[in-house]
Amino acid sequence: MIVQLAYVVASGLFVLALMWMSHPSTARRGVRCGEIGMLLAIIGTLVRHEVVSYELILIAMVVGAAVGAPMAFLMPMTAIPQRTAISHAFGALAVGLIGTAEYYKHAATAGSGSFVMYALMFEMLLGFLTCTASVIAFAKLQEMMTGRPIMFPGQQILNVLVFGGAIVCAGLLIASPETTQVFPIFVALALLFGVLLVIPIGGADMPTVIALLNSYAGLAASAMGFALGNKLLIVAGALDGASGLILAIVMCRAMNRSFTNVLFGGFGQLAATAAGGKGEDRVVRHLSPEEAAMTLENASSVVIVPGYGMAVAQAQHKVSELYQALTKREIDVKFAIHPVAGRMPGHMNVLLAEANVPYEQLVELEDINPELPQTDVALIIGANDTVNPSARDDPQSAIAGMPIIEADKARTVMVMKRSLHAGFAGIDNPIYYNENTQMLFGDAKEFTASMVKELSGGGGH
Amino acid sequence: MANGTVITDYLLVFMLAAFLGFQLIKRVSPLLHSPLMSLTNAIAAVAIVGAITVTGEAGATPLARILGFVAVTAATINLVSGFLITDRMLKMFKRKGH
């Protein structure tokens, strides 16, 4: 009874935690709430009379905390996407392993077609595939393997076969749980499918994939709740599943693409071949850091559009200094944040918040676009596809229909970039060749630092 | 053990929680999508509840204990680092003039 009560209270606290997450001013209270809920759930479980031996549990918890706490404190904010991916892998692994233990426990006794087996198979399928998929996502984000899509002939067919095979094995195990020799094959196929699912996905699609894996991890936990008859797990898993799904939908909308397209499209490769044909020489204008600083100085409103390139160059702190320097001169500076900028939902916001940019200045796509035609300078730092006007103007473009930040509508557009190479999607970006565009060639961090230097006195005025 | 009523009971709980989740998450500012993800990830680590039971049950087989042990470790890593890093991220979101 006490255990059940603890679970009820914990479920309530988890719901409150998400409720308070809606705004930065209450969000930290939400985290406290979640922590208390978790503590209650754990203590509640430890006092259950079924739980009789504690040594292993305590050792595991100490080890887990010893690994988890330093991870949380030492992890640089630029590594947040990787951490998120690997944490999905850990969560899914836990769920899959518990499923395995439960399966062996019930294998001899469960009847054919029992509900527990349905729930367990669903749990393990999702758990194991999410685990390997997240490890691959982690490896791609950590650049331990290529971030480009990996594709080969017959890939779709292989995927269908592997997934179909896993489903057939699951069906067999549900029908006759005692055929334990099928079980390792089932697990192996689920693990393999996770790998196959993510290798054809490129870096720019990572925000969607991470959100989707978040959702899977939640659903797997929920399925575990069905198998164990634990409503707290069902609730927590459903909340996580819903959250991941919503984020994935937001990401897909922000790219005007469907789930199937993200998962099976092989976006990057397709577009790279399409972009090959444009050979004509077009003129680009470019500015030195001094000239760029002068242009910014004479503006009264500036919108900075950050992208993944800013994160790669680790330029966020310099960009924040630029923001401070311009604000000091009473220039209105805002940041335009595209939902898919970076490698996970909200990536740019976290980086800029860490660099001390106040969060009121971080403006969403829909809210900033109406302001851009009245903006003096749009400064694009490491963003490419999210400001590509061909998404709006060219129905033939590979990214046609993707909502963009309409930086090209500002009076002056400055694009900070290493070179004229196409962005991740490999699509030519006409914004570079517009008459109101000035290119700022160089490393984002160094270039911004030089501009800051000019603005803070070095400019001689 | 699980008869029809229990199953529909679970499904009802799942459905209501999912609806509630959708409504709550829709209201979360895109500003906080990264911390949101690490928070929900930490919350989903409540799977530790199942892992504890599997590991500590009377009559658990050695295999179950090993699997449970790994599961408790993995879930603890997630919940500890998940909550802590969410808080660390949220601490950074400051208003103007703070």
Interface residues (C-beta under 8 A of the other chain):
Chain A: A10 S11 F14 V15 A17 L18 M19 M21 S22 H23 P24 A27 R28 G30 V31 G34 E35 G37 M38 A41 I42 G44 T45 L46 R48 E50 V51 V52 S53 Y54 L56 I57 I59 A60 M61 V63 G64 A65 V67 G68 A69 M71 A72 F73 M75 M77 I80 R83 T84 S87 H88 F90 G91 L93 A94 V95 L97 I98 T100 A101 E102 Y104 K105 S114 F115 V116 I210 A211 N214 A217 G218 A221 S222 M224 G225 F226 L228 G229 N230 K231 L232 L233 I234 V235 A236 G237 A238 L239 D240 G241 A242 S243 G244 L245 I246 L247 V250 I337 P339 M344 P345 G346 H347 N349 V350 A353 E354 N356 P358 Y359 E360 Q361 L362 E364
Chain B: M1 A2 V6 I7 Y10 V13 F14 A17 A18 L20 G21 F22 L24 I25 K26 R27 V28 S29 P30 L31 L32 H33 S34 P35 L36 M37 S38 L39 T40 N41 A42 I43 A44 A45 V46 A47 I48 V49 G50 A51 I52 T53 V54 T55 G56 E57 A58 A60 T61 L63 A64 R65 L67 G68 F69 V70 A71 V72 T73 A74 A75 T76 I77 N78 L79 V80 S81 G82 F83 L84 I85 T86 D87 R88 M89 L90 K91 M92 F93 K94 R95 K96 G97 H98
